[in-house]
Amino acid sequence: MAVKATILKNGPIKIEGDFQVCDTAEATFNLPSGKPVFLCRCGLSANKPFCDGTHAKQGFQSEVKAV
């Protein structure tokens, strides 16, 4: 599957496909094989860069539409 990134309404970025997530030193995060990954958009997650659901508790709002 090609990589697909979906910006969720009032939530994280959902990434699906075959990809890696790396830190600034190029070290890769251990990701679950074949499962989507959710990256934090609100900046409030205690598990950055991954979403932990804090956006819902804090009322984060952002709806992105492709133009």
N, CA, C and O atoms as CSV, one atom per row, in Angstrom:
chain,resi,resn,atom,element,x,y,z
A,1,MET,N,N,0.846,-1.194,0.000
A,1,MET,CA,C,0.000,0.000,0.000
A,1,MET,C,C,0.880,1.242,0.000
A,1,MET,O,O,1.860,1.324,0.740
A,2,ALA,N,N,0.521,2.192,-0.828
A,2,ALA,CA,C,1.206,3.485,-0.819
A,2,ALA,C,C,0.911,4.185,0.498
A,2,ALA,O,O,-0.104,3.907,1.138
A,3,VAL,N,N,1.780,5.080,0.901
A,3,VAL,CA,C,1.572,5.823,2.143
A,3,VAL,C,C,0.416,6.793,1.948
A,3,VAL,O,O,0.332,7.490,0.938
A,4,LYS,N,N,-0.472,6.823,2.935
A,4,LYS,CA,C,-1.614,7.735,2.914
A,4,LYS,C,C,-1.651,8.478,4.250
A,4,LYS,O,O,-1.636,7.854,5.310
A,5,ALA,N,N,-1.699,9.797,4.198
A,5,ALA,CA,C,-1.820,10.630,5.394
A,5,ALA,C,C,-3.169,11.331,5.349
A,5,ALA,O,O,-3.499,12.004,4.373
A,6,THR,N,N,-3.948,11.166,6.421
A,6,THR,CA,C,-5.267,11.782,6.517
A,6,THR,C,C,-5.279,12.706,7.726
A,6,THR,O,O,-4.973,12.281,8.840
A,7,ILE,N,N,-5.633,13.975,7.507
A,7,ILE,CA,C,-5.748,14.938,8.600
A,7,ILE,C,C,-7.157,14.799,9.167
A,7,ILE,O,O,-8.133,15.145,8.501
A,8,LEU,N,N,-7.264,14.300,10.384
A,8,LEU,CA,C,-8.568,14.063,10.990
A,8,LEU,C,C,-9.135,15.349,11.590
A,8,LEU,O,O,-8.404,16.145,12.180
A,9,LYS,N,N,-10.433,15.540,11.434
A,9,LYS,CA,C,-11.105,16.715,11.969
A,9,LYS,C,C,-10.940,16.759,13.481
A,9,LYS,O,O,-11.277,15.802,14.179
A,10,ASN,N,N,-10.422,17.868,13.980
A,10,ASN,CA,C,-10.219,18.091,15.412
A,10,ASN,C,C,-9.354,17.013,16.056
A,10,ASN,O,O,-9.501,16.722,17.243
A,11,GLY,N,N,-8.456,16.423,15.278
A,11,GLY,CA,C,-7.642,15.336,15.810
A,11,GLY,C,C,-6.287,15.225,15.145
A,11,GLY,O,O,-5.779,16.189,14.572
A,12,PRO,N,N,-5.706,14.034,15.227
A,12,PRO,CA,C,-4.341,13.810,14.755
A,12,PRO,C,C,-4.245,13.596,13.250
A,12,PRO,O,O,-5.234,13.691,12.523
A,13,ILE,N,N,-3.039,13.307,12.808
A,13,ILE,CA,C,-2.772,12.888,11.443
A,13,ILE,C,C,-2.680,11.365,11.462
A,13,ILE,O,O,-1.876,10.797,12.201
A,14,LYS,N,N,-3.493,10.717,10.657
A,14,LYS,CA,C,-3.481,9.255,10.545
A,14,LYS,C,C,-2.619,8.886,9.346
A,14,LYS,O,O,-2.865,9.347,8.231
A,15,ILE,N,N,-1.594,8.044,9.580
A,15,ILE,CA,C,-0.709,7.628,8.497
A,15,ILE,C,C,-0.813,6.116,8.338
A,15,ILE,O,O,-0.690,5.356,9.298
A,16,GLU,N,N,-1.046,5.702,7.081
A,16,GLU,CA,C,-1.165,4.285,6.770
A,16,GLU,C,C,-0.202,3.935,5.648
A,16,GLU,O,O,0.119,4.783,4.815
A,17,GLY,N,N,0.260,2.689,5.622
A,17,GLY,CA,C,1.139,2.225,4.559
A,17,GLY,C,C,2.483,1.812,5.117
A,17,GLY,O,O,2.630,1.593,6.320
A,18,ASP,N,N,3.459,1.709,4.236
A,18,ASP,CA,C,4.805,1.300,4.612
A,18,ASP,C,C,5.676,2.545,4.755
A,18,ASP,O,O,6.036,3.165,3.754
A,19,PHE,N,N,6.018,2.915,5.986
A,19,PHE,CA,C,6.761,4.145,6.240
A,19,PHE,C,C,7.531,4.015,7.543
A,19,PHE,O,O,7.342,3.059,8.296
A,20,GLN,N,N,8.398,4.982,7.803
A,20,GLN,CA,C,9.134,5.083,9.064
A,20,GLN,C,C,8.883,6.463,9.654
A,20,GLN,O,O,8.629,7.426,8.930
A,21,VAL,N,N,8.958,6.543,10.968
A,21,VAL,CA,C,8.948,7.827,11.666
A,21,VAL,C,C,10.306,7.929,12.355
A,21,VAL,O,O,10.685,7.044,13.122
A,22,CYS,N,N,11.036,9.009,12.080
A,22,CYS,CA,C,12.383,9.193,12.616
A,22,CYS,C,C,12.463,10.457,13.465
A,22,CYS,O,O,11.714,11.413,13.260
A,23,ASP,N,N,13.390,10.438,14.426
A,23,ASP,CA,C,13.645,11.651,15.205
A,23,ASP,C,C,14.715,12.482,14.485
A,23,ASP,O,O,15.135,12.126,13.384
A,24,THR,N,N,15.153,13.575,15.094
A,24,THR,CA,C,16.110,14.462,14.429
A,24,THR,C,C,17.493,13.839,14.251
A,24,THR,O,O,18.292,14.324,13.451
A,25,ALA,N,N,17.778,12.769,14.993
A,25,ALA,CA,C,19.056,12.064,14.845
A,25,ALA,C,C,18.932,10.894,13.867
A,25,ALA,O,O,19.852,10.085,13.744
A,26,GLU,N,N,17.787,10.803,13.170
A,26,GLU,CA,C,17.497,9.747,12.207
A,26,GLU,C,C,17.266,8.377,12.849
A,26,GLU,O,O,17.242,7.368,12.146
A,27,ALA,N,N,17.098,8.327,14.167
A,27,ALA,CA,C,16.719,7.078,14.835
A,27,ALA,C,C,15.243,6.837,14.557
A,27,ALA,O,O,14.443,7.773,14.584
A,28,THR,N,N,14.879,5.592,14.290
A,28,THR,CA,C,13.493,5.281,13.954
A,28,THR,C,C,12.726,4.797,15.170
A,28,THR,O,O,13.258,4.096,16.031
A,29,PHE,N,N,11.462,5.189,15.217
A,29,PHE,CA,C,10.556,4.718,16.257
A,29,PHE,C,C,10.094,3.311,15.898
A,29,PHE,O,O,9.934,2.989,14.721
A,30,ASN,N,N,9.881,2.481,16.900
A,30,ASN,CA,C,9.357,1.138,16.695
A,30,ASN,C,C,7.851,1.249,16.484
A,30,ASN,O,O,7.114,1.602,17.405
A,31,LEU,N,N,7.394,0.946,15.267
A,31,LEU,CA,C,5.982,1.084,14.923
A,31,LEU,C,C,5.333,-0.282,14.756
A,31,LEU,O,O,5.993,-1.230,14.331
A,32,PRO,N,N,4.047,-0.397,15.086
A,32,PRO,CA,C,3.350,-1.665,14.881
A,32,PRO,C,C,3.190,-1.946,13.390
A,32,PRO,O,O,2.735,-1.085,12.637
A,33,SER,N,N,3.556,-3.121,12.979
A,33,SER,CA,C,3.509,-3.492,11.565
A,33,SER,C,C,2.075,-3.610,11.070
A,33,SER,O,O,1.236,-4.261,11.692
A,34,GLY,N,N,1.812,-2.966,9.935
A,34,GLY,CA,C,0.519,-3.085,9.294
A,34,GLY,C,C,-0.618,-2.316,9.953
A,34,GLY,O,O,-1.771,-2.466,9.550
A,35,LYS,N,N,-0.322,-1.501,10.951
A,35,LYS,CA,C,-1.363,-0.724,11.628
A,35,LYS,C,C,-1.135,0.760,11.382
A,35,LYS,O,O,0.007,1.194,11.230
A,36,PRO,N,N,-2.214,1.544,11.340
A,36,PRO,CA,C,-2.030,2.991,11.163
A,36,PRO,C,C,-1.377,3.617,12.389
A,36,PRO,O,O,-1.482,3.098,13.500
A,37,VAL,N,N,-0.708,4.728,12.172
A,37,VAL,CA,C,-0.072,5.501,13.238
A,37,VAL,C,C,-0.755,6.861,13.271
A,37,VAL,O,O,-1.108,7.412,12.229
A,38,PHE,N,N,-0.938,7.395,14.463
A,38,PHE,CA,C,-1.597,8.688,14.639
A,38,PHE,C,C,-0.598,9.666,15.234
A,38,PHE,O,O,-0.111,9.466,16.347
A,39,LEU,N,N,-0.291,10.734,14.486
A,39,LEU,CA,C,0.657,11.749,14.931
A,39,LEU,C,C,-0.089,12.952,15.499
A,39,LEU,O,O,-1.093,13.399,14.944
A,40,CYS,N,N,0.420,13.463,16.611
A,40,CYS,CA,C,-0.187,14.594,17.317
A,40,CYS,C,C,-0.132,15.854,16.455
A,40,CYS,O,O,0.888,16.153,15.835
A,41,ARG,N,N,-1.251,16.587,16.426
A,41,ARG,CA,C,-1.306,17.891,15.763
A,41,ARG,C,C,-1.485,19.020,16.748
A,41,ARG,O,O,-1.174,20.170,16.437
A,42,CYS,N,N,-1.987,18.711,17.944
A,42,CYS,CA,C,-2.326,19.775,18.891
A,42,CYS,C,C,-1.135,20.216,19.740
A,42,CYS,O,O,-1.153,21.306,20.312
A,43,GLY,N,N,-0.105,19.380,19.826
A,43,GLY,CA,C,1.074,19.722,20.627
A,43,GLY,C,C,0.937,19.402,22.100
A,43,GLY,O,O,1.840,19.712,22.877
A,44,LEU,N,N,-0.160,18.792,22.508
A,44,LEU,CA,C,-0.412,18.539,23.927
A,44,LEU,C,C,-0.161,17.100,24.360
A,44,LEU,O,O,-0.228,16.809,25.554
A,45,SER,N,N,0.122,16.199,23.439
A,45,SER,CA,C,0.319,14.792,23.765
A,45,SER,C,C,1.510,14.597,24.696
A,45,SER,O,O,2.537,15.258,24.545
A,46,ALA,N,N,1.370,13.693,25.654
A,46,ALA,CA,C,2.478,13.326,26.528
A,46,ALA,C,C,3.355,12.278,25.855
A,46,ALA,O,O,4.387,11.891,26.403
A,47,ASN,N,N,2.958,11.818,24.684
A,47,ASN,CA,C,3.679,10.766,23.972
A,47,ASN,C,C,4.087,11.231,22.566
A,47,ASN,O,O,4.020,10.459,21.610
A,48,LYS,N,N,4.508,12.493,22.449
A,48,LYS,CA,C,4.894,13.051,21.143
A,48,LYS,C,C,5.970,12.196,20.496
A,48,LYS,O,O,6.842,11.688,21.200
A,49,PRO,N,N,5.941,12.022,19.212
A,49,PRO,CA,C,5.098,12.680,18.231
A,49,PRO,C,C,3.742,12.001,18.044
A,49,PRO,O,O,2.974,12.387,17.163
A,50,PHE,N,N,3.446,11.008,18.856
A,50,PHE,CA,C,2.217,10.238,18.692
A,50,PHE,C,C,1.065,10.834,19.493
A,50,PHE,O,O,1.272,11.442,20.544
A,51,CYS,N,N,-0.130,10.655,18.991
A,51,CYS,CA,C,-1.336,11.157,19.642
A,51,CYS,C,C,-1.689,10.267,20.831
A,51,CYS,O,O,-1.611,9.041,20.746
A,52,ASP,N,N,-2.077,10.896,21.936
A,52,ASP,CA,C,-2.562,10.136,23.096
A,52,ASP,C,C,-3.999,10.507,23.465
A,52,ASP,O,O,-4.492,10.111,24.521
A,53,GLY,N,N,-4.674,11.269,22.591
A,53,GLY,CA,C,-6.068,11.625,22.821
A,53,GLY,C,C,-6.285,12.892,23.624
A,53,GLY,O,O,-7.430,13.280,23.852
A,54,THR,N,N,-5.212,13.555,24.062
A,54,THR,CA,C,-5.339,14.767,24.874
A,54,THR,C,C,-6.101,15.861,24.143
A,54,THR,O,O,-6.764,16.679,24.781
A,55,HIS,N,N,-6.019,15.890,22.812
A,55,HIS,CA,C,-6.707,16.933,22.036
A,55,HIS,C,C,-8.202,16.978,22.352
A,55,HIS,O,O,-8.792,18.057,22.404
A,56,ALA,N,N,-8.809,15.827,22.562
A,56,ALA,CA,C,-10.252,15.772,22.841
A,56,ALA,C,C,-10.583,16.388,24.197
A,56,ALA,O,O,-11.597,17.069,24.350
A,57,LYS,N,N,-9.719,16.143,25.178
A,57,LYS,CA,C,-9.944,16.679,26.527
A,57,LYS,C,C,-9.731,18.184,26.579
A,57,LYS,O,O,-10.330,18.875,27.403
A,58,GLN,N,N,-8.868,18.695,25.687
A,58,GLN,CA,C,-8.518,20.116,25.704
A,58,GLN,C,C,-9.314,20.948,24.704
A,58,GLN,O,O,-9.138,22.165,24.635
A,59,GLY,N,N,-10.181,20.309,23.935
A,59,GLY,CA,C,-11.020,21.056,22.999
A,59,GLY,C,C,-10.319,21.520,21.736
A,59,GLY,O,O,-10.736,22.504,21.124
A,60,PHE,N,N,-9.254,20.824,21.335
A,60,PHE,CA,C,-8.540,21.183,20.108
A,60,PHE,C,C,-9.504,21.150,18.923
A,60,PHE,O,O,-10.255,20.192,18.742
A,61,GLN,N,N,-9.467,22.207,18.126
A,61,GLN,CA,C,-10.334,22.272,16.947
A,61,GLN,C,C,-9.528,22.704,15.736
A,61,GLN,O,O,-8.844,23.727,15.748
A,62,SER,N,N,-9.627,21.899,14.696
A,62,SER,CA,C,-8.972,22.236,13.430
A,62,SER,C,C,-9.540,21.319,12.361
A,62,SER,O,O,-9.390,20.099,12.430
A,63,GLU,N,N,-10.184,21.907,11.389
A,63,GLU,CA,C,-10.697,21.143,10.265
A,63,GLU,C,C,-9.947,21.588,9.017
A,63,GLU,O,O,-9.986,22.760,8.642
A,64,VAL,N,N,-9.259,20.635,8.374
A,64,VAL,CA,C,-8.463,20.929,7.198
A,64,VAL,C,C,-9.174,20.354,5.979
A,64,VAL,O,O,-9.577,19.191,5.975
A,65,LYS,N,N,-9.323,21.175,4.949
A,65,LYS,CA,C,-9.945,20.711,3.702
A,65,LYS,C,C,-8.969,20.955,2.555
A,65,LYS,O,O,-8.352,22.016,2.455
A,66,ALA,N,N,-8.848,19.956,1.701
A,66,ALA,CA,C,-7.976,20.091,0.526
A,66,ALA,C,C,-8.600,21.086,-0.449
A,66,ALA,O,O,-9.812,21.091,-0.663
A,67,VAL,N,N,-7.754,21.919,-1.029
A,67,VAL,CA,C,-8.227,22.894,-2.022
A,67,VAL,C,C,-7.491,22.712,-3.324
A,67,VAL,O,O,-7.748,23.438,-4.285
